[in-house]
């Protein structure tokens, strides 16, 4: 699972450099997210702009990453394409996560 992170203002931006988050990579995703966010001190923005597909295992992995961060470090999502956004809306996870249209919008807050 290819993730990278950088700090921008008060936010840690974790970018997913994969086209899919599905059952075959869900455990790797959770492990890599834990590594990338281990010493976080503020907001965490997950940039999903390169992701074209997510299944229930991938969704579960993102929820697990949010829970691992705890309530003091919110996990926000940015750059969801139409297919990924549809999964979040159909599962009502769009009410759980703060979702930004783009990474630029997320950083501007």
C-alpha positions in Angstrom: 0.0 0.0 0.0 1.6 3.2 -1.2 0.9 6.2 1.1 2.8 9.4 1.6 2.3 12.2 4.1 3.2 15.8 4.5 2.3 18.6 7.0 0.5 21.6 5.7 -0.4 24.2 8.4 -2.1 22.4 11.2 -3.0 19.4 9.1 -1.2 16.1 8.3 -2.1 15.2 4.7 -2.0 11.5 3.9 -2.2 10.7 0.2 -3.2 7.3 -1.1 -1.2 6.4 -4.3 -3.3 3.5 -5.3 -6.4 3.1 -7.5 -8.2 0.7 -5.2 -8.7 0.2 -1.5 -10.3 -3.2 -1.3 -10.1 -6.5 0.6 -6.7 -7.3 -0.9 -5.1 -4.2 0.7 -7.3 -3.3 3.6 -5.0 -4.6 6.3 -2.0 -3.0 4.7 -3.9 0.3 4.5 -4.7 0.2 8.2 -1.1 -0.6 9.1 0.3 2.1 6.8 -2.2 4.7 8.2 -1.1 3.8 11.7 2.5 4.4 10.7 1.8 7.7 8.9 -0.3 9.1 11.8 1.6 7.8 14.7 2.8 11.2 16.0 -0.1 13.4 14.7 -1.0 16.5 16.7 -3.8 18.0 14.7 -6.2 17.3 11.8 -5.6 14.4 9.4 -6.8 14.8 5.8 -6.9 11.6 3.8 -6.4 12.5 0.1 -8.3 9.9 -2.0 -8.0 11.7 -5.3 -6.1 8.8 -6.9 -8.5 6.1 -5.7 -11.1 4.9 -8.2 -12.6 2.0 -6.3 -13.4 1.2 -2.7 -15.3 -1.8 -1.3 -16.7 -2.5 2.1 -13.3 -3.8 3.4 -11.7 -0.5 2.2 -14.4 1.5 3.9 -13.9 -0.5 7.0 -10.2 0.2 6.9 -10.8 3.9 6.7 -13.3 3.7 9.6 -10.7 1.8 11.6 -8.1 4.5 10.8 -10.5 7.1 12.1 -11.1 5.1 15.3 -7.4 4.6 15.8 -6.9 8.4 15.7 -9.5 8.9 18.4 -11.8 11.9 18.8 -9.0 14.5 19.4 -7.6 14.1 15.8 -10.4 14.2 13.3 -10.0 12.3 10.0 -11.2 14.3 7.1 -11.5 13.1 3.5 -10.7 15.0 0.3 -10.8 14.4 -3.4 -13.3 11.6 -3.7 -14.2 10.7 -7.3 -17.8 9.9 -8.2 -17.5 6.2 -7.6 -15.9 6.5 -4.2 -18.2 9.4 -3.1 -21.2 7.1 -4.0 -20.0 4.4 -1.6 -19.7 6.9 1.2 -23.2 8.3 0.5 -24.9 4.9 0.1 -23.5 3.7 3.4 -24.2 7.0 5.1 -20.6 7.4 6.0 -20.8 10.9 4.5 -22.5 11.8 7.8 -19.5 10.4 9.8 -16.7 12.0 7.9 -16.1 15.6 6.9 -15.7 15.4 3.1 -14.0 18.1 1.1 -14.4 18.4 -2.7 -10.6 18.8 -3.1 -7.4 18.8 -1.1 -7.2 22.5 -1.7 -10.6 23.0 -0.1 -9.6 20.9 2.9 -6.4 22.8 3.5 -8.1 26.2 3.2 -10.2 25.6 6.3 
